[in-house]
Amino acid sequence: MPPRTATPHTARLINDRAAFDLLLEHGHLSRAELQQRTGLSRATIGDLVDRLEADRLITPVGESPSRRRGPNAVLYGVVADRAHVAGVEVRPREVLASVNDLTGGQVGFARGPLDPAAEPDRLVHDTIGAALADARLGADRLDGVVIGTPGLIDPETGDVAFVGALPTWHANLLPGLRARLGGLPVLVENEVNLAGLAEHRLGAARGEDTFALISLDTGVGMALVLNGRLHRGRSGGAGEISYLPSGLAGASFPHLVCGQALFALAAEHGMGVSVPAAAARVAGEEVAAMVRKAPGSFLDALAERIAFGALAVCAVLDPGCLILAGPVGRAGGEELAARVEERLARQIPLPTRVMPGTVEGDVVLRGAVLVALERLYQQMFR
């Protein structure tokens, strides 16, 4: 059987996407620069530039300065306002929404309180609407939405199946929001998975084919990327290490590494803090601020606790790379990561590099925008 080759249509799409990605990465390039970076012929570059320009995906943005005789080369750039996406992050106490243009630039943002009694689809829709208003855009200018939420996402329906902290949050989020947005493409994803994808694309896990990410926040969660692909599990529950027993009187892993537990640990190490009355009131950034000032003895004890959960992951999956993310993981930085790596090396003969997350800002929101844009690009070049 003769080997399969790409059809002319498929080859054009591959070349067009390659040129488009280069313009996204570098900003402005001439035809000659596109030819040099892609290795395509001058005629092929000329055709693809004409196609992308006709589709209003790119446009001339100026001329390249040159000391040579003759006219300067025309520079091309992506038409940023050609399309827009929205990324949404659902937190225990608030909802964030970001509207971004085709290049990924943020053009609108909104933040609203989370009312557990409100209809989830209306709450998300209203927050997106506020972000669109901030961007001075109508809903008709939106081309896709990705939502990061705590809990399990049903692989069959794509909707929220269960969120322990938000008992009403599973009701009709995906179909309700699609209806409110007129059938616009909408994806619901676990928030830690989006954090993992953001670190894979922009942060500590760049270039890693396989890794695990543990997010340490008001709760604990994990994202798994295996052979370059996000692993969700049969029921969408891969990475739910909050169910991992700690061995302490029926307590689970979060009782070691989250909220009240860390304030209690800080008190044990003489840090002069009081233990909050309710874990629900402990924001991740509050704990992170404490961790940044923590002495080495506190980091040693925290590393022991994190290594307990990480050991189970490494023994089963052997990811080779572990990212400590979330407010606590980032606050602990290289010092905490090195301590966890050392403890893993003592307990298991599987080399595992441990690194802190490096993506700044709202990492889940940034992951949602990245996924929304990639879905949009795939739609444009199919």
C-alpha positions in Angstrom: 0.0 0.0 0.0 1.5 3.4 -1.0 2.3 5.8 1.8 -0.4 8.5 2.4 0.5 12.0 1.6 -1.2 15.3 2.6 -3.8 16.6 0.1 -3.1 20.0 -1.4 -5.9 21.4 0.9 -4.3 19.9 4.0 -0.8 21.1 3.0 -2.1 24.6 2.6 -3.8 24.6 6.0 -0.5 23.3 7.6 1.5 26.0 5.9 -1.0 28.7 6.7 -1.1 27.7 10.4 2.7 27.6 10.6 2.9 31.2 9.2 0.1 32.4 11.5 1.9 30.9 14.5 5.1 32.6 13.6 3.3 36.0 13.4 1.7 35.3 16.8 5.1 34.6 18.3 7.2 37.3 16.6 4.6 40.0 16.0 5.6 41.5 12.6 7.4 39.6 9.8 8.0 40.2 6.1 7.4 37.6 3.4 11.1 37.0 3.2 11.3 36.4 7.0 8.4 34.0 6.8 10.1 32.2 4.0 13.3 32.0 5.9 11.6 30.7 9.1 9.3 28.2 7.4 11.6 26.9 4.7 8.8 27.3 2.2 9.3 28.5 -1.3 8.8 32.2 -2.2 5.7 31.3 -4.3 4.2 29.3 -1.5 4.7 32.1 1.0 3.2 34.6 -1.5 0.1 32.4 -1.9 -0.4 31.9 1.8 0.1 35.5 2.7 -2.6 36.4 0.1 -5.0 33.8 1.6 -4.5 35.0 5.2 -4.9 38.6 4.2 -8.1 37.8 2.2 -9.5 36.1 5.3 -8.6 39.2 7.4 -6.3 37.1 9.6 -3.3 39.2 8.8 -2.7 42.7 7.4 0.2 45.0 6.4 1.4 46.9 9.5 4.4 48.8 8.1 7.7 48.5 6.4 11.0 46.9 7.5 13.8 49.4 7.9 16.5 48.6 5.4 19.7 50.2 4.2 19.5 48.5 0.8 18.3 50.2 -2.3 14.7 49.8 -3.5 11.5 49.7 -1.6 11.4 48.4 2.0 9.8 45.0 2.7 6.2 45.1 3.9 5.7 43.8 7.4 2.6 41.7 8.3 0.9 41.2 11.6 -2.2 39.4 13.0 -5.5 41.3 12.9 -6.0 41.3 16.7 -9.7 42.3 16.7 -10.6 39.7 14.0 -12.0 37.5 16.8 -12.3 37.3 20.6 -12.6 34.6 23.3 -13.5 34.6 26.9 -11.8 32.7 29.7 -13.6 32.2 33.0 -12.3 31.1 36.4 -14.8 30.0 39.1 -13.4 30.3 42.6 -15.0 29.4 46.0 -15.9 33.1 46.6 -15.8 34.8 43.2 -15.9 34.5 39.4 -13.3 36.0 37.1 -13.8 36.6 33.3 -11.2 37.8 30.8 -12.0 38.7 27.1 -8.9 38.4 24.9 -8.3 39.2 21.2 -6.9 36.9 18.5 -3.3 37.5 19.7 -4.1 36.7 23.3 -4.1 40.3 24.5 -6.6 41.0 27.2 -9.1 43.7 26.2 -11.7 43.3 29.0 -11.9 41.9 32.5 -14.5 41.5 35.2 -14.7 40.1 38.7 -18.0 39.2 40.5 -18.9 37.6 43.8 -20.0 34.0 43.7 -23.5 33.5 45.0 -23.9 29.7 45.7 -27.7 30.0 45.4 -27.6 31.7 41.9 -28.0 29.7 38.7 -24.5 28.8 37.6 -25.1 29.6 33.9 -26.6 33.0 34.7 -23.7 33.8 37.1 -21.1 33.0 34.5 -23.0 34.7 31.7 -23.3 37.9 33.7 -19.6 37.9 34.5 -18.7 37.4 30.8 -21.1 40.2 30.0 -19.4 42.5 32.4 -16.0 41.7 30.8 -17.4 42.3 27.3 -18.7 45.7 28.5 -15.3 46.5 29.9 -13.9 45.7 26.4 -16.6 47.7 24.8 -17.7 44.7 22.8 -21.1 43.2 22.1 -21.8 39.5 22.7 -21.8 39.0 18.9 -18.0 39.7 18.9 -17.3 36.6 21.0 -16.2 33.4 19.3 -15.7 30.9 22.2 -15.6 30.5 25.9 -13.6 28.2 28.3 -14.6 27.9 31.9 -12.3 26.6 34.7 -14.2 25.3 37.7 -13.5 23.2 40.7 -14.8 19.6 40.8 -15.4 16.8 38.4 -16.3 17.3 34.7 -18.3 14.5 33.2 -16.4 13.2 30.1 -19.7 12.2 28.5 -21.7 15.4 28.9 -18.8 17.9 29.3 -20.8 19.5 32.2 -19.9 19.7 35.9 -20.7 16.5 37.7 -19.8 17.3 41.3 -18.3 20.2 43.2 -18.0 19.5 47.0 -17.6 23.2 47.9 -20.5 24.3 45.7 -23.4 21.9 46.0 -25.6 23.8 43.5 -22.9 24.3 40.9 -23.5 21.2 38.9 -26.9 22.3 37.7 -27.1 23.0 34.0 -23.9 25.1 33.6 -22.8 23.9 30.1 -26.2 23.6 28.3 -27.6 26.7 30.1 -24.6 28.9 29.1 -24.6 27.6 25.5 -28.3 28.6 25.3 -27.6 32.1 26.8 -24.7 32.6 24.3 -26.7 31.5 21.3 -24.9 28.2 20.7 -21.4 29.7 21.0 -18.7 27.0 21.5 -18.3 26.5 25.3 -15.9 24.2 27.1 -16.0 23.4 30.8 -12.7 22.2 32.3 -11.4 21.4 35.8 -9.5 24.4 37.0 -6.3 22.6 38.0 -6.2 21.0 34.6 -6.2 24.5 33.1 -3.4 25.5 35.5 -1.4 22.5 34.3 -1.9 23.5 30.7 -0.8 27.1 31.4 2.4 25.8 33.1 2.9 23.5 30.1 2.6 26.3 27.6 4.0 29.3 29.4 5.8 28.2 32.6 7.8 25.6 34.5 6.7 22.6 32.4 7.5 24.0 29.0 9.2 21.3 26.9 8.1 18.6 29.3 6.2 15.7 27.6 5.1 14.1 30.9 4.6 15.8 34.2 2.3 16.1 37.2 1.2 19.4 38.8 0.0 19.7 42.4 -2.0 22.8 43.1 -1.9 23.9 46.7 -4.6 26.5 47.4 -7.7 26.5 49.6 -7.9 22.9 48.5 -5.5 20.6 46.7 -5.7 19.2 43.2 -3.5 17.7 40.5 -3.2 17.9 36.8 -1.6 15.1 34.8 0.0 15.5 31.3 1.1 12.1 29.9 2.9 11.9 26.6 1.9 15.4 25.8 -1.8 15.0 26.5 -4.0 16.0 29.4 -5.1 12.9 31.3 -8.7 13.2 32.7 -9.5 9.5 33.6 -12.6 7.5 32.7 -14.9 9.5 34.9 -13.0 12.8 34.8 -11.5 12.2 38.2 -7.8 11.8 37.4 -5.8 13.9 39.8 -8.4 14.1 42.5 -5.8 13.6 45.2 -8.0 15.4 47.8 -9.4 11.9 48.4 -6.0 10.5 49.2 -6.1 9.3 52.9 -3.5 10.9 55.1 -3.3 8.1 57.6 -4.5 10.4 60.4 -7.8 9.2 61.9 -9.6 9.1 58.5 -8.4 12.6 57.5 -7.6 13.2 53.8 -4.5 14.8 52.2 -5.9 18.4 52.3 -6.0 18.1 56.1 -2.2 18.1 55.9 -1.4 20.8 53.3 -4.3 23.3 53.1 -5.9 26.1 55.0 -6.2 25.6 58.8 -3.6 22.8 58.7 -0.9 25.2 57.5 -1.8 27.8 60.1 -1.6 25.1 62.8 1.8 24.0 61.5 3.0 27.6 61.5 1.9 28.0 65.1 3.8 24.8 66.0 7.0 26.4 64.5 6.6 29.6 66.6 5.5 31.9 63.7 3.0 33.8 66.0 -0.1 33.1 63.9 -3.6 32.2 65.1 -5.5 29.3 63.5 -8.6 30.5 61.7 -11.9 29.2 63.0 -13.1 28.0 59.6 -11.1 26.7 56.6 -13.6 28.2 54.2 -12.5 31.7 55.3 -8.8 31.0 54.6 -7.8 32.3 51.2 -4.9 30.8 49.4 -3.1 34.1 49.2 -3.4 34.5 53.0 -1.6 31.2 53.4 0.9 32.1 50.7 1.9 35.3 52.5 2.6 33.3 55.6 4.7 30.7 53.7 6.9 33.5 52.1 8.0 34.5 55.6 8.3 30.9 57.0 11.5 29.6 58.5 13.3 26.6 57.2 11.9 24.3 59.9 8.3 25.1 58.7 9.3 24.4 55.0 10.9 21.1 56.1 7.7 20.0 57.8 5.5 21.2 54.9 7.8 19.4 52.4 7.3 16.1 54.4 3.6 16.5 54.0 3.6 17.4 50.3 6.0 14.5 49.6 3.5 12.1 51.3 1.0 12.8 48.5 3.5 13.2 45.8 5.0 9.8 46.5 1.8 8.1 45.7 1.6 9.9 42.3 5.3 9.2 41.5 5.1 5.6 42.5 2.2 4.9 40.1 2.9 7.2 37.2 6.6 8.0 37.3 6.1 11.5 35.8 9.8 12.5 36.2 8.7 16.1 36.7 6.5 17.5 39.4 5.3 21.2 39.5 4.2 22.7 42.8 1.6 25.3 41.8 -1.1 27.3 43.4 -0.5 30.2 45.9 1.4 27.9 48.4 3.5 26.1 45.8 4.6 29.4 44.2 5.2 31.1 47.5 7.4 28.2 48.7 9.5 28.6 45.6 12.7 26.8 44.9 13.3 26.2 48.6 10.2 24.2 49.1 10.6 22.4 45.8 14.1 21.3 46.6 13.0 20.0 50.0 10.2 17.9 48.4 12.6 16.6 45.7 15.1 15.5 48.3 12.4 13.6 50.3 11.1 11.9 47.2 14.7 10.8 46.3 15.1 9.2 49.7 11.8 7.2 49.4 11.6 6.1 45.8 14.2 5.1 43.2 12.5 7.1 40.4 14.2 10.3 39.5 11.8 13.2 39.9 12.6 16.9 39.4 10.4 19.2 41.5 9.9 22.8 40.5 7.7 25.6 41.6 5.1 27.0 39.2 6.2 30.1 37.4 3.1 31.4 35.6 2.3 34.8 37.1 -1.2 36.2 37.8 -4.4 34.2 37.5 -3.0 31.0 36.2 -6.3 29.2 35.8 -7.8 32.2 33.9 -4.7 32.3 31.7 -5.1 28.6 31.0 -8.7 29.0 30.1 -7.8 31.8 27.6 -5.0 29.6 26.1 -7.4 26.7 25.5 -10.1 29.0 24.1 -7.6 30.5 21.6 -6.3 27.1 20.6 -9.8 25.9 19.9 -10.5 29.0 17.9 -7.3 28.5 15.8 -8.2 24.9 15.1 -11.6 26.1 13.9 -10.0 28.7 11.6 -7.5 26.3 10.0 -9.6 23.2 9.4 
